Amino acid sequence: MRRLFRLPFRAFAHITRDLDEEVAFHLERRVEDLVAAGMPPDAARAEALQRFGDVEDLRAFCRAVERPGVVRSRVTAWLSDLGQDLRFAGRQFVRSPGFSLLVVATIGLGIGATTTIYCAVHDLLMKPLPYRDADRLVAVDELVFHGQASISPSRDVVDAWRAGGHSLEGIVEYTSAQWTLSGAGEPELVSGKGLAPNLLPFLGVRPLLGRAFTTEDARSGAPAVVMIGEALWRRRFGASSSPLGRTMTIDGRPYIVIGVMPRDFGLALFYDLDQPQVFLPLPSGTGADRVAALGRLRRGVTVDQAARELGALAASDPSMGPNAPGANLVAVRDAFQGWYRSTLTLLLGAVGLVLLIACANVTNLLLMRAWSRQREFGIRTAIGAGRGRLVRQLLTESVLLGLGGGGLGVLLAWRGVPLVAVLHPRIPTMTALAQIRLDPHVLAFALGLACCTGMLFGLAPAWFATEHQMGESLKDTARSTAGRPSSRHLRHGLVVGEVAVSMVLLIAAGLLVRSLATRATADEGLYPAGLLSVELELPADRLPSPAVRAQLLARIVERARVMPGVQAVSGALMSPWTGSALMATLAVQGQPPERGAKFHMLAFNNVTPDYFRAAEIAFLAGRVFSADSSDHEAVVSRAFARQYLPAGAWLGARFRFGDRVPWWTVVGVVADPRLPGEEGAPPQPAVYQPLAGTGTHATILARSESPAALLPFLTRSIVRMEPAIHVLRARTVRMALADLRAEPRFLLTLLGAFAGIALLLATVGLYGVVAYAVRQRTHEIGVRVALGAGTADVLHMVLRHGLALALVGVVLGLAGAAAATRVIRSQLYGVGPGDPATFAVVGALLTLVALVASYSPARAALRISPVEALRAGG
């Protein structure tokens, strides 16, 4: 390779060698003269060296004089040769534009797909997080229930960690909330954060505009100030207008805008559905209020060491009592990149396979093209071109084609990156995908990839095309390079590899399709399509009394019940597909208490009596509880009754959570509710208690024949009834289930697209090889037809050739898929990674595609005239 692209810097070695030879020549001549004059040889050599002077100084002087000139001449010659190669390559492209465009389009598809996924990998996995010492940032939670659950810490616990902990350089807190933004434009509900005044300096983040919060801003009675997100600034004020000093109304109170946060500020910190757009100062304080905490590990301290130290600190504090919490620390980088790392690695592997197929296709095209250029190579060899010179010329052509494909790939990625952002579903794990952008690093990657692929697909054709003898190329085209066994085996091997790789990608996509179909059927069986939910926030500042909120919720239910088409309406704390989990100790009256404080994980919900009719959860025994919560009645699921209540005496049994609360009486037993995504797992025990003393969050459930039409009507009616209510989320069961299936659907969309591209490329490659084989065997086919071969014989011969290649690829692809599909096991539901049906269908599909790809060349073979074939062959 170095001989092909010899760099001018090799001139240094030549100068040194030439100088050494020149100096040695003059010394030997001087020694010979002295010996001829009668001096002994040793004395003659010493005398010659003395008379010659300092050899090293002479060498340095000569190198200083000659090196620039030699380097210039070699650089000029190298650039001249390169320019000549480029001009010749350009003429080749103009001479066969169809071939050039086909190669550029093939490589462009592969590079475009690879660059698009690499852009996400670079942005989300390779870029440092936009915080100071981000590798040492950790999210700190309380570890409760004997290490069985992790929750946000209380401010008292955070203060204890801050005061006594030595493993963290510092710890800061923030809170999450949603606020109503009013004033200019339509009121809107936005996500926001309450930030401790020292949080931004702790993270090393500076506002895009304005200033950060100070301690004065967080004090009681200070002027109300707010920082806003970059997106909200652009949407509300326009990027050209400064929002600083302007007033925004948040939950009915005016706030002065003092700063704008950078776009990527909350990307890795806040694992929320929506990026926060409003930031308020978090007042300092203590107590049991829950906050989110961020810490930074001291250098040399591990996450486990810090967790043990903070856990021991809480245990040693007498004020924490016997159930002192432990500490759960998670590195911010790991929490942020966890999902992306597995998914993007999988997708990057898939596009890498597509790019390999594209390279294999182009390699085949170049090998077949070499057949038509044999005479050209023979003539160039005859006039003195060496093999290295020819290989360099061919590699220049292939790299130039690769650069053309790279340019097309960048254009495709430029449009593909926003498309990925559009495809990303509204779930927290994919929020960051909306922010990926092409940048100079990604463009440099695309350029390097274009050069590498150009070398990759051009090397084999260049090697085989120049492996010829001059006379052979000029006299015998039948035994041309492209027709040799080694070249033919390479082409066949490339096609087999393309089919095998396509098989792997298609099987992976097929498994995801089957998984989604199975999940959709199961989910719709859980919650029939007529159900909808409207999640509400009842702000405590506008609706301060629980009784007022309960009355308002009851009026909403009554209003919805009389709407056209409504079959059942209920209020609940949570929707059935969201649910809420309760971890608590459990005591059943009449049974001995459990040893120790054993915590049970239960599904829990507060509901009104019509909940079971609206959600279509069947009653198995008993009745629904009364609306009066003072009766302490509960409805439990069958799994709860079987696991905890006395056999045969479910109704009337009494239980309670903890030991300081009233006993609850079981008045009804219902079928086990199932949450989407948990099918196949044992049903979780569930408890339903009356919805009374409504908090600030509630859900309206309604069943209707036309839920999609009812949803906006019901939502508008609720807002008109009480403008203070915030509608957090309104959706039908289909919308909710679509959100739950978003991750595998996203993966399927991209993987399916890559599999489709791979199948298209493999089909084109197979077609090209079979068509080329028909051209190569024109004389043979003519002879066979002349000797009596029929249409069926010729058709069978050509189709058998294409099918044989495809079947070998299918067999290899089956073996590869059996190993590769285990990578997506976690994304599958109701179907295994080795599903026989999927393997069989994809294998049959590829065989059918091979038949279709081979049929057109077979039809061309039938049109061969025996007379013309024999005349051409002779």
Residue pairs with C-beta under 8 A, 6 or more apart in sequence:
3 388
4 388
4 391
4 392
4 395
5 392
6 78
7 78
8 71
8 74
8 75
8 78
9 71
10 74
11 67
11 70
11 71
11 74
12 67
14 70
15 62
15 63
15 66
15 67
15 70
16 59
16 63
19 59
19 62
19 63
20 59
23 52
23 55
23 58
23 59
26 52
27 45
27 48
27 49
27 52
30 48
30 51
30 52
31 41
31 44
31 45
31 48
34 43
34 44
34 47
34 48
35 41
35 44
39 47
49 55
81 392
82 396
85 392
85 393
85 396
85 397
86 396
86 400
88 393
88 396
88 397
89 393
89 396
89 397
89 400
90 400
92 100
92 397
93 100
93 400
93 401
96 369
99 365
99 369
100 401
100 404
102 365
103 362
103 365
103 366
103 401
103 404
103 405
104 401
104 404
104 405
104 408
105 405
105 408
106 358
106 361
106 362
106 365
106 405
106 761
106 764
107 358
107 359
107 362
107 401
107 402
107 404
107 405
107 406
107 408
107 409
107 450
107 453
107 457
108 404
108 405
108 406
108 407
108 408
108 409
108 411
108 412
109 354
109 358
109 409
109 412
109 757
109 761
110 351
110 354
110 355
110 356
110 357
110 358
110 359
110 405
110 409
110 453
110 757
111 355
111 405
111 406
111 408
111 409
111 410
111 412
111 413
111 446
111 449
111 450
111 453
112 408
112 409
112 410
112 411
112 412
112 413
112 416
113 351
113 354
113 355
113 409
113 412
113 416
113 753
113 754
113 757
114 348
114 351
114 352
114 354
114 355
114 409
114 449
115 409
115 410
115 412
115 413
115 416
115 442
115 445
115 446
115 449
116 351
116 412
116 413
116 416
116 417
116 420
117 344
117 347
117 348
117 351
117 750
118 348
118 442
118 445
119 413
119 417
119 436
119 437
119 438
119 442
120 340
120 344
120 347
120 417
120 420
120 433
120 436
121 344
121 345
121 348
122 439
122 441
122 442
122 445
123 432
123 435
123 436
123 437
124 337
124 340
124 344
124 432
124 433
124 436
125 337
125 340
125 341
125 344
128 134
129 137
129 267
129 268
129 332
129 333
129 336
130 205
130 262
130 264
130 265
130 267
130 268
131 137
131 203
131 204
131 205
131 268
131 269
131 332
132 203
132 204
132 205
133 204
133 296
134 268
134 332
134 333
135 331
135 333
136 169
136 296
136 297
136 298
136 299
137 203
137 294
137 295
137 296
137 331
137 332
137 333
138 168
138 294
138 295
138 296
138 297
138 303
138 306
138 329
138 330
138 331
138 332
139 292
139 293
139 294
139 329
139 330
139 332
139 335
140 153
140 158
140 161
140 168
140 171
140 293
140 294
140 295
140 310
140 327
140 328
140 329
141 150
141 151
141 152
141 153
141 293
141 327
141 328
141 329
141 330
142 150
142 151
142 152
142 153
142 154
142 157
142 325
142 326
142 327
142 328
143 149
143 150
143 311
143 325
143 326
143 327
143 328
144 150
144 151
144 323
144 325
144 326
145 583
145 599
146 597
146 599
147 326
148 583
148 599
148 601
149 583
149 599
150 328
151 290
152 290
152 291
152 292
152 293
153 161
153 290
153 291
153 293
153 325
154 287
154 288
154 289
154 290
154 291
155 173
155 285
155 286
155 287
155 288
155 289
155 291
156 286
156 287
156 288
156 319
157 314
157 320
157 325
158 171
158 173
158 291
158 293
159 286
160 313
160 314
160 317
160 320
161 168
161 171
161 293
161 295
161 310
161 313
161 314
161 327
162 170
162 171
164 313
165 171
165 306
165 309
165 310
165 313
166 298
166 309
167 297
167 298
167 301
167 305
167 306
167 309
167 310
168 295
168 296
168 297
168 298
168 301
168 306
168 310
169 295
169 296
169 297
169 298
170 202
170 295
170 296
171 293
171 294
171 295
172 196
172 198
172 199
172 202
172 203
172 293
172 294
172 295
173 196
173 199
173 282
173 291
173 292
173 293
173 294
174 193
174 194
174 195
174 196
174 199
174 282
174 291
174 292
174 294
175 193
175 194
175 282
175 291
175 292
176 191
176 192
176 193
176 194
176 270
176 272
176 276
176 292
177 191
177 192
177 193
177 194
178 189
178 190
178 191
178 192
178 537
178 726
178 728
179 189
179 190
179 192
179 250
179 251
179 278
180 187
180 188
180 189
180 190
180 250
180 251
180 252
180 539
180 726
181 187
181 188
181 189
181 190
181 248
181 249
181 250
181 278
182 249
182 250
182 252
183 247
183 248
183 249
184 236
185 236
189 537
189 726
189 727
189 728
190 232
190 274
190 276
190 277
190 278
191 272
191 273
191 274
191 275
191 276
191 277
191 278
192 276
192 277
192 278
192 279
192 280
193 266
193 270
193 276
193 278
193 279
193 280
194 279
194 280
194 281
194 282
195 213
195 227
195 279
195 280
195 281
195 282
196 218
196 282
196 284
197 212
197 213
197 214
197 215
197 217
197 218
197 281
197 282
198 215
199 294
200 206
200 207
200 212
200 213
201 212
202 294
202 296
203 269
203 294
205 261
205 262
205 265
206 212
206 262
207 227
207 259
207 260
207 261
207 262
208 230
208 259
208 260
208 261
208 262
208 263
209 233
209 242
209 243
209 244
209 259
209 260
210 227
210 244
210 257
210 258
210 259
210 260
211 258
211 259
212 227
212 259
213 225
213 227
213 258
213 279
213 281
215 284
216 222
217 223
217 225
217 258
217 281
218 281
218 282
218 283
218 284
219 283
220 283
222 281
223 256
224 253
224 254
224 255
224 256
225 255
225 256
225 257
225 258
225 280
225 281
226 248
226 250
226 255
226 256
226 257
226 258
226 278
226 279
226 280
227 257
227 258
227 259
227 260
227 261
227 278
227 279
228 236
228 243
228 248
228 257
228 259
228 260
228 261
228 277
228 278
228 279
229 260
229 261
229 263
229 265
229 266
229 275
229 276
229 277
229 278
229 279
230 260
230 261
230 262
230 263
231 263
231 275
231 277
232 277
232 278
233 239
233 243
233 260
236 243
236 248
237 243
237 246
243 257
243 260
244 257
244 258
244 259
244 260
245 256
245 257
246 256
246 257
247 254
247 255
247 256
247 257
248 254
248 255
248 257
249 255
250 278
250 280
251 539
251 541
252 541
252 542
255 280
261 279
263 435
264 435
266 272
266 275
266 276
267 275
267 336
267 432
267 435
268 332
268 333
268 335
268 336
268 432
269 294
269 332
270 276
271 335
271 336
271 428
272 428
272 431
273 426
273 427
273 428
273 431
274 431
275 431
282 291
294 332
295 306
295 329
297 303
297 306
303 329
303 330
303 331
306 327
306 329
307 326
307 327
307 328
307 329
310 326
310 327
310 329
311 325
311 326
311 327
314 320
314 324
314 325
314 326
314 327
315 324
315 326
317 324
323 597
336 432
339 429
340 429
340 432
342 826
343 747
346 747
346 751
346 823
346 824
347 747
347 750
347 751
347 754
350 505
350 508
350 750
350 751
350 754
350 755
351 754
353 501
353 504
353 505
353 754
353 758
354 505
354 754
354 757
354 758
354 761
355 449
355 453
356 497
356 501
357 497
357 498
357 501
357 502
357 758
357 761
357 762
357 765
358 453
358 761
359 453
359 456
359 457
360 457
360 494
360 495
360 497
360 498
360 765
361 494
361 498
361 761
361 764
361 765
361 768
362 401
362 457
363 457
363 458
363 460
363 461
363 490
363 494
364 491
364 494
364 495
364 765
364 768
364 769
365 768
366 398
366 457
366 458
366 461
367 460
367 461
367 464
367 465
367 482
367 487
367 490
367 491
368 482
368 491
368 768
368 772
369 461
370 461
370 464
370 465
370 480
370 481
370 482
370 487
371 477
371 480
371 481
371 482
371 483
373 465
374 468
374 473
374 477
374 480
374 481
374 482
375 473
375 474
375 477
377 390
377 465
377 466
377 468
377 473
378 468
378 470
378 471
378 472
378 473
378 474
379 474
380 390
381 390
381 468
381 470
381 473
382 470
382 474
387 466
390 462
390 465
390 466
391 462
391 463
391 466
394 458
394 461
394 462
394 465
394 466
395 454
395 455
395 458
395 459
395 462
397 458
398 454
398 455
398 457
398 458
398 459
398 461
398 462
399 451
399 454
399 455
399 458
400 454
401 454
401 458
402 450
402 451
402 452
402 453
402 454
402 455
402 457
402 458
403 447
403 450
403 451
403 454
405 450
405 453
405 454
406 446
406 447
406 449
406 450
406 451
406 453
407 450
409 446
409 449
409 450
410 438
410 443
410 446
413 438
413 442
413 446
414 438
417 436
417 437
417 438
420 433
420 436
420 750
421 433
421 434
421 435
421 436
423 746
423 749
423 750
424 430
424 431
424 433
424 434
424 746
425 738
425 739
425 742
425 743
425 745
425 746
426 739
426 742
427 739
427 742
427 743
429 743
430 742
430 743
430 746
460 490
464 481
464 482
464 484
464 486
464 487
464 490
465 481
465 482
467 481
468 480
468 481
472 479
473 480
473 481
481 487
483 776
491 769
491 772
492 769
492 805
494 765
495 762
495 765
495 766
495 769
495 805
495 809
496 805
496 808
496 809
496 812
497 809
497 812
498 758
498 761
498 762
498 765
498 766
498 809
499 762
499 766
499 805
499 806
499 808
499 809
499 810
499 812
499 813
499 846
499 850
500 809
500 810
500 812
500 813
500 816
501 758
501 762
501 813
501 816
502 755
502 758
502 759
502 761
502 762
502 809
502 813
502 846
503 809
503 810
503 812
503 813
503 814
503 816
503 817
503 842
503 843
503 846
504 813
504 816
504 817
504 820
504 821
505 751
505 754
505 755
505 758
505 759
506 755
506 758
506 759
506 842
506 845
506 846
507 813
507 817
507 821
507 838
507 839
507 842
508 751
508 755
508 817
508 820
508 821
508 824
509 748
509 751
509 752
509 755
510 838
510 841
510 842
511 821
511 824
511 828
511 831
511 833
511 835
511 838
512 744
512 747
512 748
512 751
512 752
512 824
512 827
512 828
513 748
513 752
514 830
514 831
514 835
514 837
514 838
515 744
515 827
515 828
515 829
515 830
515 831
516 741
516 744
516 745
516 748
516 829
518 829
518 830
518 831
519 676
519 677
519 679
519 741
519 744
519 829
519 830
520 737
520 741
522 676
522 679
522 829
522 830
523 676
523 679
523 737
523 740
523 741
524 737
526 577
526 674
526 675
526 676
526 679
527 576
527 577
527 615
527 616
527 676
527 733
527 737
528 616
528 733
529 707
529 732
529 733
529 734
530 567
530 703
530 704
530 705
530 707
530 733
531 576
531 614
531 615
531 616
531 701
531 702
531 703
531 707
531 732
531 733
532 701
532 702
532 703
532 704
532 707
532 710
532 711
532 714
532 730
532 731
532 732
532 733
533 575
533 699
533 700
533 701
533 702
533 729
533 730
533 731
533 733
533 736
534 699
534 700
534 702
534 711
534 714
534 715
534 718
534 727
534 729
534 730
535 575
535 697
535 698
535 699
535 727
535 728
535 729
535 730
536 697
536 698
536 699
536 700
536 718
536 725
536 726
536 727
536 728
537 696
537 697
537 725
537 726
537 727
537 728
538 549
538 552
538 553
538 694
538 695
538 696
538 697
538 698
538 724
538 725
539 696
539 724
539 725
539 726
540 696
542 724
543 549
543 552
543 696
543 722
543 724
546 693
546 694
546 695
547 693
549 694
549 695
549 696
549 698
550 692
550 693
550 694
552 721
552 722
552 725
553 571
553 691
553 694
553 698
553 700
554 571
555 721
556 571
556 700
556 718
556 721
557 569
557 570
557 571
557 608
557 610
557 700
559 717
559 721
560 566
560 569
560 700
560 702
560 714
560 717
561 569
563 710
563 713
563 714
563 717
565 704
565 705
565 706
565 709
565 710
566 702
566 703
566 704
566 710
567 703
567 704
567 705
568 610
568 613
568 614
568 702
568 703
569 610
569 614
569 700
569 701
569 702
569 703
570 607
570 608
570 609
570 610
570 611
570 613
570 614
570 615
570 700
570 701
570 702
571 607
571 608
571 611
571 691
571 694
571 698
571 699
571 700
571 701
572 605
572 606
572 607
572 608
572 611
572 691
572 698
572 699
572 701
573 580
573 605
573 606
573 607
573 691
573 695
573 697
573 698
573 699
574 580
574 605
574 699
575 699
575 701
575 736
576 605
576 615
576 617
576 673
576 701
577 675
577 676
577 733
577 736
577 737
577 740
578 736
579 603
579 605
579 673
579 675
580 603
580 604
580 605
581 601
581 602
581 603
581 604
582 601
582 602
582 603
582 604
582 657
582 687
583 599
583 600
583 601
583 602
584 599
584 600
584 602
584 657
584 658
585 594
585 597
585 598
585 599
585 600
585 657
585 658
585 659
586 594
586 600
586 602
586 644
586 655
586 656
586 657
587 593
587 594
587 655
587 656
587 657
587 658
587 659
588 644
588 645
588 646
588 653
588 654
588 655
589 653
589 654
589 655
589 656
589 663
590 646
590 653
590 654
591 646
600 644
600 685
601 684
602 640
602 684
602 685
602 686
602 687
603 637
603 673
603 675
603 684
603 685
603 686
603 687
604 686
604 687
604 688
604 689
605 611
605 686
605 687
605 688
605 689
606 688
606 689
606 690
606 691
606 692
607 688
607 689
607 690
607 691
608 627
608 690
608 691
609 624
609 625
609 626
609 627
609 690
611 617
611 688
611 701
612 618
612 619
612 624
612 635
612 670
612 688
613 703
614 701
614 702
614 703
615 673
615 701
616 703
617 670
617 671
617 673
618 670
618 671
619 668
619 669
619 670
620 638
620 669
620 670
620 671
621 650
621 651
621 668
621 669
622 635
622 650
622 651
622 666
622 667
622 668
622 669
623 667
623 668
624 635
624 667
624 668
625 631
625 633
625 634
625 635
625 667
625 668
625 688
625 689
625 690
626 633
626 690
627 690
628 690
629 689
629 690
629 692
629 693
631 665
632 662
632 663
632 664
632 665
633 664
633 665
633 666
633 667
633 690
634 655
634 664
634 665
634 666
634 667
634 687
634 688
634 689
635 666
635 667
635 668
635 669
635 670
635 687
635 688
636 645
636 650
636 666
636 668
636 669
636 670
636 685
636 686
636 687
636 688
637 669
637 670
637 671
637 672
637 673
637 683
637 685
637 686
637 687
638 669
638 670
638 671
638 672
638 683
639 672
639 682
639 683
639 684
639 685
639 686
640 685
640 686
640 687
641 650
641 653
641 666
641 669
643 685
644 655
644 685
645 653
645 655
645 666
646 653
650 666
650 669
651 666
651 667
651 668
651 669
652 665
652 666
653 665
653 666
654 663
654 664
654 665
654 666
655 663
655 664
655 666
656 662
656 663
656 664
664 689
670 688
672 683
672 684
672 686
673 683
673 686
674 683
675 684
676 736
676 737
676 740
677 740
677 829
678 684
679 829
679 830
680 829
680 830
691 698
697 728
700 714
700 718
702 710
702 714
704 710
707 732
707 733
708 732
708 734
711 730
711 731
711 732
712 730
714 730
715 727
715 730
718 725
718 727
719 725
719 727
731 739
738 745
743 827
744 827
744 829
747 824
747 827
759 846
759 849
762 809
762 846
762 849
763 849
763 852
763 853
764 853
766 802
766 805
766 806
766 850
766 853
766 854
767 853
767 854
767 856
767 857
769 802
769 805
770 798
770 801
770 802
770 805
770 853
770 854
770 857
770 858
771 856
771 857
771 860
773 798
773 801
773 857
774 781
774 798
774 857
774 858
774 860
774 861
777 861
778 864
778 869
778 872
778 873
779 869
779 870
779 872
779 873
781 789
781 794
781 797
781 861
781 864
781 869
782 864
782 865
782 866
782 867
782 868
782 869
782 870
782 873
783 866
783 869
783 870
783 873
784 793
784 794
784 797
785 794
785 864
785 866
785 869
786 866
786 870
791 862
794 858
794 861
794 862
795 858
795 861
795 862
797 861
798 854
798 857
798 858
798 861
799 851
799 854
799 855
799 858
801 854
802 850
802 851
802 853
802 854
802 857
803 847
803 850
803 851
803 854
805 850
806 846
806 847
806 849
806 850
807 847
807 850
809 846
810 843
810 846
810 847
813 843
813 846
814 839
814 843
817 839
818 833
818 834
821 833
821 834
822 833
824 833
825 833
831 838
